[in-house]
Amino acid sequence: MNETTEIRLDIRGQICPSCLLLTLKEVNGNHQAIRSGAAEVVVFTDDRQAVTTIPEATAKMGYLSEVAREDEAYRIRIFTRDTHG
Amino acid sequence: MDEQEKYRATVGYIRSKVDQLLTLMGTLPLRPEELDDSTLLELDPIGIVADSFSQVLAHLHDTNHALSVAKSEIRTILDVMGAAVVVLNDDNTIDDCNRSALAWFFDGADYAQVVGQRIDAICACGGGIEALLREGGEREREVTLGKRHLQVITSGIVDENGETEKSVFLYFDITRQKAIEASLQLYVKVFDHTAEGILISDRDNRIIEVNDAFCRITGYSADELLGKTPRVFRSGLHDQLFYRELWQSLREHGYWQGEIFDRTKAGDVIPLLQAISEVRDDNGNLTHHISVITDISSLKETQSRLDFLAHHDVLTKLPNRLLFNDRLNQAVERGRRDHSRFAVLFIDLDRFKTLNDSLGHHVGDRFLIEVANRLRGLVRKVDTVARLGGDEFVILVEQLSSPAYAQQLADKIVRGLKAPVTIDDRVLHIGCSIGLTLYPEDGEDAVSLLRNADAAMYRVKESGRDGYFKFSHDLTEAAFEKLTLENELRQAVEQHELVSYYQPIIDLQTQQVVAAEALLRWPREGGFVPPDKFIPIAEEVKLINAIGAQVTEQALRQLAAWDAAGIVLEYISINASGSQIFAPGFADGLIAELEVNGIDGSRLQVELTENVLMRDVQFCNTVLDRLRDHGVRIAIDDFGTGYSSLAYLKQLPIDTLKLDRSFVRDIPGDQNDCAIARAVIGLAGTLGLQAVAEGVETEDQEQFLTEAGCSTVQGFLYAQALPAEQFADYVSRFQQSTGTEH
């Protein structure tokens, strides 16, 4: 099984819609790697609204996402297939 | 507008388009206080969103493709499933349907022709479906479409407001299932109503099902039997070997059939015809036993009844000839094996035929039943009493301790059957004659034992009946001789070989041949068979009437012939036996014969013995009266040797007494005979009858008789019985010699 590269994006301190735009920019730039499962984007944010907007927007683009709380922030993982499953 | 303004307008336009795109992406608009213009341009939100949109479009494309695949997948599933599917819109137009639905409901129309049409416009079954629709909700029911039985499952598709948007109908074809159900119901009926009892048990032979007939036959209820094994029916009448063979047959052939005795709940033993079959599954594993039973009690009863009828006499219920022969053969077998002795008693009723003829068969039959009962009462349990037919009975006396016992039994039977039998207030007397044989000395097989007993019985008959006789081998010769004689006599009568000889009867006073006594001669083997030997046989084999008729015919024809030749006799005398007198038409026959020959009745004399007369005086009187009406003379033959009842001399119309030769033989030497002769002659004179002395052989006898008053004689002194021609010569010569020549 190939190793999946984790692309970290720390946007703590930013609020929406910047959070979303920054995340989309990161996803757009890596869309082929993410679709093939070679990479996934992990976003760290402390904006509560981003927890909703990011998963909804990436879902329309055909990505899966999961949200978890980590330290004082949210960890949003964006990927194409559940490599943990 | 200056550059500054143009810049602000451009940025404002960008911001508004970015906001529009962000809204489409599901997020909030950009606020200027959070993002200044230069940062905005640096971030390039339009570029970002445009890139994202191209991904959204790619994703949509993928999704559409997957949907299209899924849709054709669903269609394929719908088409290949064994059910018909129809989806209706709420306005009753067809939204969708599968291939089976097209075939079953729409006459094989194309999908495109059907979809969008109103169901009631294109399907005859629309009404039924509409009704289902009206009821709404999920329903399961069965409908019939032509020969097809369908199970319908309806479910509605509702919108977010709970309104029914579409209805899905699933039709499963249950025609085959229905047919199987109907067939199963039929089997159930057969199972319930068949007359045979049926029991089904599992592989461990535990009863799992019984039908009503089985319960009726065995007396158990189904509840009492379920879970038990068929052992509860065991009667105890079969040994372990029987059941072992039964199970062995089941194991080897999967089948057993036979007769079995089982016990009912009430404890009765019943005979059953039983067939047991194994039932095995596809892998050959035993799953059930099926046992079918038929109660053959009544069959058994019929069988034993038939068996009884085949081996017994219906009238007396005694064993018949068949069964008797069987027992006799068994006795012979046993005798050979262990040297045991046994006896056979052959019993013939005396005078039964007369009883049967005169009183009718119903009296005869009741008499036979009484005889059978008496015989049963006289023998031991081990003995077999059988009726061979008619009035013949036979007894097999087994386990004989001594030959004397058989003779004692025979004696007891003779005495037992002599006792009168009362039927309808009529007291009947009958006796029996018994012939007795002992195994092995009188016969070593069944046939000779019976034949010899029969011969011994005939010996009793000959010697005057009412008794028994033990067989001896001399007897067989006598019986054989008798049989030969019987056959030859029959032949002689048929060929008219018996001839009449005539003995002259002479009146000493007138010195005339006044009459002739016709005496029958049977020429055989160069000599003559004496009448006292063949007449009893003729009586027994019923030839006597034919013989009598021949004698009468010959005698009367002869008398007429002599008349014509100038030899004139007063009368001609013939002898008649008892059988003749008692035979119907005897008198008529004589009278007819007289007429045929043109001879007056007074010229014929009939001689009867006293014993014949005494048998039935009244009947004789009737016959003799009728003869006397035609002038026929009646003589008592052998007078003094029989009953000699003087009473009947007065009652009967008699003309002549013939003094028996036994009284003539010793006169005048024997004083007693002289006295008897005188008395008879005197009696005749007193009653006005003629006396004729027989067997006169000497002149002393002639002289005594003349002095005693009897002048009519016959005997060797004058002439023996002569053939007709010689008789004529004799008469001529006698007449010419004027009575001095003898």
Interface residues (C-beta under 8 A of the other chain):
Chain A: I15 C16 P17 S18 L20 L21 L22 L24 K25 V27 N28 H31 Q49 T53 E56 A57 K60 M61 G62
Chain B: L22 M25 G26 T27 L28 P29 L30 E34 L35 L43 P45 I48 V49 D51 S52 Q55 V56 A58 H59 D62 T63
